[in-house]
Amino acid sequence: MSKIIVAILVLLGLGVASTMYTVDEREKALLFSLGEIKNAELTPGLHFKFPLVNNVIKFDSRVLTLNEDKERFLTIEKKNVMVDFFVKWRIDNAAQYYRSTRGQEITAQSRLSQIIKDGLRNEFARRTIKQAVSGERGEIMSAINESSKGIASALGIDVVDVRLSRIDLPDEVSDSVYDCMRAERARIAKELRAQGKEASERIRASADRQREVILAEAYKEAQQTRGVGDAKAAAV
């Protein structure tokens, strides 16, 4: 008899346990009823459900990282650049996230990656290699952060940050770019040398004029002094 009571109590305990579930503060959860979303606003803590009728799917609500390998983009001169980037993102709307990705993180990462790549492709297509590599990286990141947020929100995703880790030139492009950079530096150096030579000539001409003036003044003063001396000598 006691064994039957214990068995009944165990079954009751399992039945009660199957009606309870918890939501962690680091999670977002959806409560389903016969396959349909019944509650998408579950708060952290203990909750109850009907076994066999309800089921719960939980998602990590912390900031996640999408790391991408080098991707090739074309600049306005139709030159390639190789770009490494990463994205910080998190689930913002659990219901929309589930409808868009079926709750699969790999699907979300793939679609988010395509959104960022499309945005970067547009940004690099408006810039030269020089602007992209050395001058406007901050502007590119700011623009892609702004443009990707609106598109990703349709997936229930909040884009926290997009960062360009590195921008490199492919081997077939780097030599020609470096040649252009060397030619530009040589042109600037030539201009600076010409400006320096011109300034030197002006300084030398000015110094020569001042020398002539000083010598003329000294000769004039010497002649005046000699004349005064000769007059005194004649008087004596």
C-alpha positions in Angstrom: 0.0 0.0 0.0 2.8 2.4 0.9 4.5 1.7 -2.4 1.3 2.7 -4.3 1.0 5.9 -2.3 4.7 6.8 -3.0 4.1 6.1 -6.7 1.0 8.3 -6.7 2.9 11.1 -5.0 5.8 10.8 -7.5 3.4 11.0 -10.4 1.6 14.0 -8.8 5.0 15.6 -8.3 6.0 15.0 -11.9 2.6 16.3 -13.1 3.0 19.5 -11.0 6.6 19.9 -12.2 5.5 19.6 -15.8 3.2 22.6 -15.4 6.0 24.9 -14.1 8.8 26.6 -15.9 11.2 29.5 -15.2 12.4 32.4 -17.4 15.9 33.6 -16.6 16.8 37.4 -16.7 19.2 36.7 -19.5 16.5 35.0 -21.6 13.4 35.9 -23.7 10.7 33.3 -23.9 7.6 32.5 -26.0 4.6 30.6 -24.7 2.9 28.5 -27.4 -0.6 27.1 -27.3 -1.1 24.3 -29.8 1.6 25.7 -32.0 0.5 29.3 -31.9 2.2 32.1 -29.9 0.1 32.8 -26.9 2.3 35.1 -24.8 5.4 36.9 -26.1 5.8 39.1 -23.0 6.9 36.6 -20.4 8.8 38.2 -17.5 11.7 36.6 -15.6 10.5 34.3 -12.9 8.3 31.3 -12.3 5.4 30.6 -14.7 2.8 27.8 -15.2 1.5 26.1 -18.4 -0.8 23.2 -19.4 1.1 20.0 -20.3 0.6 18.8 -23.8 -1.2 22.0 -24.7 1.5 24.6 -24.0 5.2 24.6 -24.8 7.9 27.2 -24.2 10.8 28.2 -26.4 13.6 30.3 -24.8 16.2 32.5 -26.5 19.4 34.1 -25.2 18.7 37.8 -24.8 22.3 38.8 -24.2 24.5 40.7 -26.8 25.8 38.2 -29.3 28.7 38.5 -31.8 28.7 37.8 -35.5 32.3 37.5 -36.8 32.8 37.5 -40.5 35.9 36.5 -42.6 37.3 38.8 -45.2 34.8 40.0 -47.7 35.6 41.6 -51.1 33.9 45.0 -51.9 34.3 47.3 -54.9 35.2 51.0 -54.6 34.0 53.8 -56.9 37.1 53.2 -59.1 36.1 49.5 -59.4 39.0 48.4 -57.3 38.7 45.7 -54.7 39.2 46.0 -51.0 39.2 43.2 -48.5 37.2 43.9 -45.3 37.0 42.1 -42.0 34.0 43.1 -39.8 32.0 42.0 -36.8 28.5 42.8 -35.5 27.2 43.0 -32.0 23.5 42.1 -31.9 20.7 40.9 -29.7 17.1 39.7 -29.9 14.8 42.6 -29.4 11.4 41.2 -30.4 11.2 37.4 -29.6 7.9 36.8 -31.5 9.2 38.6 -34.7 12.5 36.8 -34.3 10.8 33.4 -34.2 8.5 34.2 -37.2 11.5 35.4 -39.2 14.0 32.8 -38.4 12.0 29.9 -36.7 14.2 30.6 -33.7 17.4 29.4 -35.4 20.4 31.5 -34.5 22.3 30.3 -37.5 19.5 31.6 -39.8 19.5 34.9 -37.9 23.3 35.2 -38.3 23.1 34.4 -42.0 20.4 37.0 -42.7 22.1 39.6 -40.6 25.4 39.0 -42.3 23.7 39.6 -45.7 22.2 42.9 -44.5 25.5 44.2 -43.3 27.3 43.1 -46.5 24.7 44.8 -48.7 25.1 48.0 -46.6 28.9 47.9 -46.8 28.8 47.2 -50.5 26.8 50.4 -51.0 29.1 52.5 -48.7 32.4 51.3 -50.4 30.8 51.9 -53.9 30.6 55.6 -53.1 34.2 56.0 -52.0 37.7 55.8 -53.5 40.3 53.4 -52.1 42.1 56.2 -50.3 38.9 57.4 -48.6 37.9 53.8 -47.6 41.4 52.8 -46.3 42.6 55.8 -44.6 40.1 58.6 -44.4 36.5 57.6 -43.8 36.3 54.4 -41.8 34.4 56.1 -39.0 31.9 57.5 -41.4 31.4 54.1 -43.0 30.7 52.4 -39.6 28.4 55.2 -38.6 26.4 54.9 -41.8 26.2 51.1 -41.7 25.1 51.1 -38.1 22.2 53.5 -38.9 21.1 51.8 -42.1 21.2 48.2 -40.7 19.2 48.9 -37.6 16.0 49.6 -39.5 16.3 46.5 -41.8 17.3 44.2 -38.9 14.4 45.3 -36.8 12.1 43.5 -39.2 13.8 40.3 -38.0 13.2 41.2 -34.4 16.9 41.9 -34.1 18.6 45.0 -32.6 22.0 45.8 -34.1 24.1 47.1 -31.2 27.2 47.9 -33.2 29.0 47.2 -36.4 32.8 47.5 -36.5 35.4 47.2 -39.4 38.3 45.2 -38.0 40.6 45.6 -40.9 40.6 46.9 -44.5 43.3 45.5 -46.8 44.1 45.7 -50.5 44.2 42.5 -52.6 47.7 41.7 -54.1 46.6 42.7 -57.6 45.5 46.1 -56.4 48.1 47.0 -53.7 51.1 47.4 -56.1 49.2 49.9 -58.3 47.9 51.8 -55.3 51.3 52.0 -53.7 52.8 53.2 -57.0 50.1 56.0 -57.0 50.8 56.8 -53.4 54.6 57.0 -54.1 54.0 59.2 -57.1 51.8 61.5 -55.1 54.4 61.7 -52.3 57.1 62.4 -54.9 55.0 65.2 -56.4 54.4 66.8 -53.0 58.1 66.5 -52.2 59.0 68.1 -55.5 56.6 71.0 -54.8 58.0 71.5 -51.3 61.6 71.5 -52.6 60.6 74.1 -55.3 58.9 76.2 -52.7 61.9 75.9 -50.4 64.3 76.9 -53.3 62.1 79.9 -54.1 62.1 81.0 -50.5 65.8 80.5 -50.3 66.3 82.7 -53.4 64.1 85.4 -51.9 66.0 85.3 -48.6 69.4 85.4 -50.4 68.3 88.3 -52.6 67.0 90.2 -49.6 70.3 89.6 -47.7 72.3 90.8 -50.7 70.3 94.0 -50.9 70.7 94.6 -47.2 74.5 93.9 -47.6 74.8 96.5 -50.4 72.8 99.0 -48.4 74.9 98.5 -45.3 78.2 98.7 -47.3 77.0 101.9 -49.0 76.0 103.5 -45.6 79.3 102.5 -44.1 81.2 103.9 -47.1 79.2 107.1 -46.8 79.9 107.5 -43.1 83.6 106.7 -43.7 83.9 109.4 -46.4 82.2 111.9 -44.1 84.5 111.0 -41.2 87.5 111.3 -43.5 86.4 114.6 -44.8 85.9 116.0 -41.3 89.4 114.6 -40.4 91.0 116.2 -43.4 89.4 119.5 -42.6 90.7 119.5 -39.1 94.2 118.4 -40.3 94.2 121.3 -42.8 93.2 123.7 -40.1 95.9 122.6 -37.7 
